[in-house]
């Protein structure tokens, strides 16, 4: 969740040639769509954009995963909304799209676990 300039996305795609990434982002900045176009031209067919607020785009995605239409996520990288309630909602939906060995990476951990001094 959260693509911004696409730096982390590019690094992940370069590191894993077999990786397909579902990107959840507002694509609201002037550079957002050009970055997506550049990455799509460099890594064709490996990026699936979900445009809009994650509270709107994650539930249908998670339901598709739960139904078996899409596979479970092996890695989840969350660097989207900075509101605690939004982040908690994102993590709850993403949990439904994960399996027991899914690696969760998150920015702003205090948003996911208020008051946490260590990972929750």
C-alpha positions as CSV (number, residue, x, y, z in Angstrom):
1,X,0.0,0.0,0.0
2,X,1.4,3.3,-1.1
3,X,3.7,3.6,-4.1
4,X,4.7,7.3,-4.1
5,X,7.9,7.6,-6.2
6,X,8.1,3.8,-6.8
7,X,11.5,3.3,-5.2
8,X,10.6,0.4,-3.0
9,X,8.5,-1.1,-5.8
10,X,11.4,-0.9,-8.3
11,X,13.8,-2.5,-5.7
12,X,11.4,-5.4,-5.1
13,X,10.8,-6.0,-8.8
14,X,14.5,-6.0,-9.5
15,X,15.2,-8.4,-6.7
16,X,12.6,-10.9,-7.6
17,X,12.0,-11.5,-11.3
18,X,9.0,-13.8,-10.5
19,X,7.2,-11.2,-8.3
20,X,3.8,-9.8,-9.2
21,X,2.8,-6.7,-7.2
22,X,-0.6,-5.4,-6.4
23,X,-0.2,-1.7,-5.8
24,X,-2.8,0.2,-3.8
25,X,-2.4,4.0,-4.2
26,X,-4.3,7.2,-4.8
27,X,-2.0,8.1,-7.7
28,X,-2.7,11.7,-6.9
29,X,0.7,13.3,-7.5
30,X,1.8,14.7,-10.9
31,X,4.5,12.0,-11.0
32,X,2.3,9.1,-9.9
33,X,1.0,7.9,-13.3
34,X,4.3,8.6,-15.1
35,X,6.1,6.5,-12.5
36,X,3.6,3.7,-12.9
37,X,3.9,3.9,-16.7
38,X,7.7,3.7,-16.5
39,X,7.7,0.7,-14.1
40,X,5.0,-1.0,-16.3
41,X,7.2,-0.6,-19.4
42,X,10.3,-1.9,-17.5
43,X,8.4,-4.8,-15.7
44,X,5.5,-5.6,-18.1
45,X,2.6,-7.5,-16.6
46,X,4.1,-7.6,-13.1
47,X,2.2,-4.6,-11.6
48,X,-1.5,-4.6,-10.9
49,X,-2.6,-1.1,-9.8
50,X,-5.6,-0.6,-7.5
51,X,-6.4,3.2,-7.8
52,X,-8.2,4.8,-4.9
53,X,-8.4,4.8,-1.1
54,X,-7.3,1.5,0.4
55,X,-10.4,1.4,2.5
56,X,-12.3,1.1,-0.8
57,X,-9.9,-1.0,-2.8
58,X,-8.6,-3.5,-0.2
59,X,-11.9,-5.2,0.8
60,X,-12.7,-6.4,-2.7
61,X,-9.1,-7.5,-3.2
62,X,-9.0,-9.4,0.1
63,X,-12.4,-11.1,-0.7
64,X,-10.9,-12.2,-4.1
65,X,-8.0,-13.7,-2.3
66,X,-10.2,-15.4,0.3
67,X,-12.4,-16.9,-2.5
68,X,-9.3,-18.4,-4.1
69,X,-9.5,-16.3,-7.2
70,X,-6.1,-14.7,-6.3
71,X,-3.3,-16.3,-4.4
72,X,-2.3,-15.3,-0.8
73,X,0.3,-12.6,-0.4
74,X,3.8,-13.7,0.5
75,X,5.0,-10.2,1.3
76,X,3.0,-7.2,2.3
77,X,4.5,-3.7,2.4
78,X,2.4,-1.0,4.0
79,X,3.4,2.6,3.7
80,X,0.1,4.3,3.0
81,X,-2.3,6.3,5.1
82,X,-0.9,7.8,8.2
83,X,-4.1,7.7,10.3
84,X,-4.2,5.0,13.0
85,X,-7.7,3.9,12.2
86,X,-7.0,3.7,8.5
87,X,-3.8,1.7,9.1
88,X,-5.6,-0.7,11.4
89,X,-8.3,-1.2,8.8
90,X,-5.7,-1.8,6.1
91,X,-3.9,-4.4,8.3
92,X,-7.1,-6.2,9.1
93,X,-8.0,-6.6,5.4
94,X,-4.4,-7.5,4.5
95,X,-4.4,-10.2,7.2
96,X,-7.2,-11.8,5.3
97,X,-5.0,-11.8,2.2
98,X,-2.0,-13.4,3.9
99,X,-0.9,-16.8,5.1
100,X,1.0,-17.9,8.2
101,X,4.4,-17.2,6.6
102,X,3.6,-13.8,5.1
103,X,6.2,-11.2,5.7
104,X,4.6,-7.9,6.8
105,X,6.7,-4.7,6.3
106,X,5.2,-1.4,7.6
107,X,6.3,2.1,7.9
108,X,5.2,4.1,10.9
109,X,4.8,1.1,13.2
110,X,3.3,3.3,15.9
111,X,0.2,3.7,13.7
112,X,-0.3,0.0,13.6
113,X,0.4,-0.6,17.3
114,X,-0.1,2.5,19.3
115,X,2.3,2.7,22.2
116,X,4.3,-0.2,21.0
117,X,8.0,-0.1,21.8
118,X,8.6,-3.4,19.9
119,X,6.8,-5.1,17.0
120,X,3.3,-6.4,17.9
